[in-house]
Amino acid sequence: MSGEAEFVEQAFALLDILTVLLVEDNPVLGVSFVVLVRMATDDRLQRLLFIMLVIVLSLAPHH
């Protein structure tokens, strides 16, 4: 089971990097999002949903 947990943590690390790269207007904001979600929850589903929300919002057209 530790192999699966390690894989999931590596996948989250890649999602964290993707989040920082996608928030290209202000990379500090992307890092802040990643740090906030890591501090706010240990639940994997909540982390995944928050990261996906940040990715979707960063890809939405800006007015």
QUIVENMO-V369955 format. One record per residue. N is the residue number from 0. RES is the residue in one small letter. SS is DSSP state (H for helix, E for strand, L for the rest). PHI is phi as a letter, one per 40 degrees, with the letter a starting at -180 (NA if undefined). NEAR is the number of other ideal C-beta (glycine too) atoms within 10 Angstrom. Layout:
N/RES/SS/PHI/NEAR, N/RES/SS/PHI/NEAR
//
This chain:
0/m/L/NA/5, 1/s/H/c/6, 2/g/H/c/7, 3/e/H/c/8, 4/a/H/c/10, 5/e/H/c/10, 6/f/H/c/10, 7/v/H/c/13, 8/e/H/c/10, 9/q/H/c/10, 10/a/H/c/12, 11/f/H/c/17, 12/a/H/c/11, 13/l/H/c/9, 14/l/H/c/18, 15/d/H/c/20, 16/i/H/c/12, 17/l/H/c/15, 18/t/H/c/22, 19/v/H/c/18, 20/l/H/c/12, 21/l/H/c/16, 22/v/L/c/20, 23/e/L/c/10, 24/d/L/c/9, 25/n/L/a/9, 26/p/H/c/12, 27/v/H/c/9, 28/l/H/c/15, 29/g/H/c/21, 30/v/H/c/14, 31/s/H/c/13, 32/f/H/c/21, 33/v/H/c/22, 34/v/H/c/11, 35/l/H/c/12, 36/v/H/c/21, 37/r/H/c/13, 38/m/H/c/8, 39/a/H/c/11, 40/t/L/a/13, 41/d/L/b/8, 42/d/L/c/10, 43/r/H/c/13, 44/l/H/c/8, 45/q/H/c/12, 46/r/H/c/19, 47/l/H/c/15, 48/l/H/c/13, 49/f/H/c/19, 50/i/H/c/18, 51/m/H/c/12, 52/l/H/c/13, 53/v/H/c/23, 54/i/H/c/17, 55/v/H/c/10, 56/l/H/c/11, 57/s/H/c/18, 58/l/H/c/8, 59/a/L/c/8, 60/p/L/c/4, 61/h/L/c/5, 62/h/L/c/3
//
